[in-house]
Amino acid sequence: MEQREWADGGGAPPPPPPPVGDARRGLRVAAVAVVLCAAIAFAGWVAFGSDGKSGYRAGPVPGVGESSIPGPSETDGTSPDGGSPAPGEESGAPSGIPSASPSDDPYESPTGSPSDSPAQSPSLSPSASPGASPPAGFRTEDDPAGFTLAVPDGWRRTVEGPSVFYTSSDQTTMVQIFELHGPERTPYESAQEAERIASRQRGYEQITLERTGQGATDPAELEYTYDSKKYGGPRRVLDHRFTASDGTMYAVLVIGPGDDRAGQQEIQQAAVDSFRLS
């Protein structure tokens, strides 16, 4: 039998081209893989924030990942590091940045009692005129972070992450202030996200979550309690979120013992009424 010569000079025929169906199937598999990778990446961005850190959506949330009180190196005169409490978590969070798992934090709150009825919560909104004298027992603080507010006499200023703190001498009660830069568009949406994160705490009990007005940008209030391992008992958080005169959203929190609601309300009322940008 006569042997056929092939174009390449060899004695064997070249392999047949792959079927058209197989090539198309391979392209589809590759396209699906690309879409899945993009979806996973987007989900991670939503869950952890564009900077890859957890705890930034609602700002630092008290009680989520208890850490130590800001140290001496962060005392008076130290301005915030510029970090934005927004992803996630708030900021979630609470600590400079709240962790995604529940635990106890030096800035968290407790379980409620019958006196914790939301109906007894005063409506807070910045109302004091610039330059007004602070209540007795308070001083007006012109904070390096760019705002002014009234805080109790003798309380020490510290900074941790995106938050400014004013803490009592016994370190059981504190005022926490930070800007809100999460995807939430209104104070109420931000408070809802903070509540979602805070609800992971041991012994969590929501007292109040509400707007203080009818407008979408009106202030929002969140109050809750939780059990703190660090403090050995219940802690209370009064969280007031609002839009400042320049359009920036802020949170002013008062965190303290679970049985001192009236005292914490007085502190928050003074801080919110006197708050203004400097």
C-alpha positions in Angstrom: 0.0 0.0 0.0 1.3 3.4 -0.9 2.2 5.6 2.2 0.8 9.1 2.1 3.1 12.1 2.6 1.7 14.8 4.9 2.5 18.5 4.6 4.8 18.5 7.6 6.8 15.6 6.1 5.8 13.2 8.8 4.1 9.9 8.5 1.1 10.5 10.7 -1.9 12.8 10.2 -2.2 16.0 12.5 -4.7 15.8 15.3 -8.2 16.8 14.4 -9.3 20.3 15.6 -11.5 20.3 18.8 -15.2 20.2 18.2 -16.8 23.7 18.1 -19.1 22.7 21.0 -16.2 22.0 23.3 -14.6 25.3 22.6 -17.8 27.2 23.4 -18.2 25.2 26.6 -14.8 26.2 27.7 -15.5 29.8 27.1 -18.7 29.6 29.1 -16.8 28.0 32.1 -14.2 30.8 32.0 -16.9 33.5 31.9 -18.7 31.9 34.9 -15.4 31.8 36.8 -14.8 35.5 36.2 -18.3 36.4 37.3 -18.0 34.3 40.5 -14.7 36.0 41.4 -16.2 39.4 40.9 -19.2 38.6 43.0 -17.0 37.3 45.9 -14.8 40.4 45.7 -17.9 42.6 45.8 -19.4 40.7 48.8 -16.1 41.2 50.7 -16.2 44.9 50.0 -19.7 45.2 51.3 -19.0 43.2 54.4 -15.7 44.8 55.3 -15.7 48.2 53.7 -13.6 49.5 50.8 -10.5 49.6 53.0 -10.7 45.9 53.9 -11.3 46.5 57.6 -14.3 45.2 59.5 -16.3 47.5 61.8 -16.7 50.6 59.6 -20.3 50.8 58.4 -21.9 52.3 61.5 -18.8 53.5 63.2 -17.2 52.1 66.4 -19.9 50.2 68.2 -19.5 49.9 72.0 -19.2 46.4 73.4 -18.1 44.7 70.2 -14.6 43.5 70.9 -13.8 45.0 74.3 -10.4 46.6 74.4 -8.6 48.7 76.9 -9.3 52.4 77.6 -7.2 54.7 75.4 -3.7 55.0 77.0 -1.8 58.0 78.3 -0.1 58.5 74.9 -3.5 59.5 73.5 -4.4 62.2 76.1 -5.3 65.8 75.8 -4.1 67.7 72.7 -4.0 64.5 70.6 -6.2 64.8 67.5 -7.8 61.8 65.9 -5.9 59.8 63.4 -8.3 60.7 60.7 -9.7 57.2 60.4 -13.3 57.1 59.2 -15.7 54.9 61.1 -17.6 53.6 58.3 -18.0 49.7 56.9 -18.9 48.0 58.3 -18.8 48.2 60.9 -19.0 52.2 63.2 -17.5 51.6 63.4 -18.0 50.3 63.5 -17.4 50.3 66.5 -17.3 50.9 69.0 -12.8 50.5 70.4 -11.4 52.0 67.4 -12.7 49.4 65.0 -15.3 46.9 66.1 -14.7 43.2 65.4 -17.2 41.1 63.6 -17.8 38.8 66.6 -19.5 39.7 69.8 -17.4 40.2 72.9 -17.1 42.7 75.7 -15.6 46.2 75.2 -14.7 49.0 77.5 -17.2 51.2 75.8 -20.3 49.1 76.1 -23.7 48.8 77.8 -26.2 46.6 79.9 -29.6 45.1 80.6 -32.6 47.2 81.2 -35.1 47.6 84.0 -38.7 48.7 84.1 -37.6 52.3 84.3 -36.0 51.9 80.8 -39.3 52.6 79.0 -38.6 54.4 75.7 -41.4 56.8 76.5 -39.1 58.3 79.2 -36.4 59.1 76.7 -36.1 62.8 76.0 -35.8 63.9 72.4 -32.4 65.3 71.7 -31.4 67.8 69.1 -28.7 70.5 68.9 -30.6 73.5 70.2 -28.2 75.6 72.3 -27.1 78.8 70.7 -23.4 79.2 70.0 -21.5 80.6 73.0 -24.2 79.5 75.5 -22.9 78.7 79.0 -22.7 74.9 79.8 -24.9 73.5 82.6 -23.5 73.5 86.1 -20.8 70.8 86.5 -19.9 70.9 82.8 -17.3 72.8 80.8 -17.3 73.8 77.1 -14.6 71.9 75.2 -13.2 73.2 72.0 -12.0 69.9 70.6 -9.0 69.7 68.2 -11.1 67.3 66.1 -13.1 70.3 64.9 -16.1 70.6 67.1 -17.2 72.1 70.4 -19.4 70.5 73.0 -20.1 70.5 76.8 -18.6 67.7 78.9 -18.5 67.1 82.6 -15.8 68.9 84.6 -12.7 66.9 85.2 -13.2 64.3 82.4 -10.1 63.4 80.5 -9.9 63.5 76.7 -8.4 60.6 74.8 -8.4 59.4 71.2 -8.7 55.9 69.8 -9.0 55.3 66.1 -11.7 57.6 64.6 -13.2 58.3 68.0 -12.7 61.1 70.6 -13.5 60.1 74.2 -14.1 62.1 77.3 -13.9 59.7 80.3 -14.8 60.0 84.0 -12.0 59.8 86.6 -13.2 56.3 87.6 -13.3 55.3 83.9 -16.8 53.8 84.2 -18.6 56.4 82.1 -17.6 58.1 78.9 -18.7 60.3 76.0 -17.7 59.1 72.5 -17.8 61.2 69.4 -17.1 60.2 65.8 -18.0 61.1 62.2 -20.1 58.7 60.1 -18.9 57.9 56.7 -20.6 54.6 55.9 -22.9 53.9 53.0 -25.9 54.7 55.2 -27.4 58.0 53.9 -29.3 59.1 57.0 -28.8 59.1 60.8 -31.6 56.6 61.2 -30.1 54.2 58.7 -26.8 54.5 60.5 -28.5 53.8 63.8 -30.2 50.7 62.3 -26.8 49.4 61.2 -25.3 50.1 64.6 -28.2 48.3 66.3 -27.6 45.3 64.0 -24.0 45.1 65.1 -24.6 45.8 68.8 -27.3 43.1 69.0 -24.6 40.4 68.9 -23.5 41.4 72.4 -24.1 39.1 75.3 -27.3 40.0 77.2 -28.2 42.6 74.5 -31.6 44.4 75.0 -32.8 47.2 72.8 -34.5 50.1 74.6 -35.1 52.6 71.9 -34.5 52.9 68.1 -36.3 55.9 66.6 -36.1 59.1 64.6 -36.7 62.3 66.6 -38.6 63.9 63.7 -40.4 63.2 60.4 -37.6 64.2 58.0 -35.3 61.6 56.5 -32.2 63.5 57.8 -33.6 64.2 61.3 -31.5 62.9 64.2 -31.9 59.2 65.4 -31.6 57.7 68.8 -30.5 54.2 69.7 -30.4 53.0 73.3 -29.5 49.5 74.5 -28.0 47.6 77.3 -25.7 44.5 77.3 -23.7 42.5 79.8 -20.0 43.4 80.0 -17.4 40.9 81.1 -14.8 43.7 81.6 -17.1 45.7 83.9 -18.7 42.7 85.5 -22.2 43.7 84.8 -24.7 45.5 82.6 -23.7 48.5 80.5 -25.9 51.1 78.9 -25.3 52.9 75.6 -27.2 56.1 74.6 -26.4 56.7 70.9 -27.5 59.9 69.2 -26.8 60.4 65.4 -27.4 63.6 63.5 -26.3 65.8 60.6 -24.1 68.7 61.4 -24.3 72.2 59.8 -21.9 71.2 57.0 -23.8 68.0 56.1 -21.4 65.6 57.9 -23.1 63.0 60.1 -21.9 62.5 63.6 -22.6 60.1 66.5 -22.5 61.2 70.1 -22.6 58.3 72.5 -22.7 58.1 76.3 -21.6 54.7 77.7 -21.9 53.8 81.4 -23.3 51.6 84.1 -26.7 50.1 83.4 -28.2 51.6 86.5 -27.4 55.2 85.8 -29.7 56.1 83.0 -30.8 59.5 84.3 -27.2 60.6 84.7 -26.2 59.5 81.2 -29.2 61.2 79.7 -28.1 64.5 81.4 -24.6 64.1 80.0 -25.8 63.4 76.5 -28.4 66.2 76.6 -25.6 68.7 77.5 -23.3 67.3 74.8 -25.9 67.3 72.0 -27.4 70.7 72.8 -24.0 72.3 72.8 -22.5 70.5 69.8 -21.4 72.7 67.0 -18.5 72.7 64.4 -15.6 74.9 65.3 
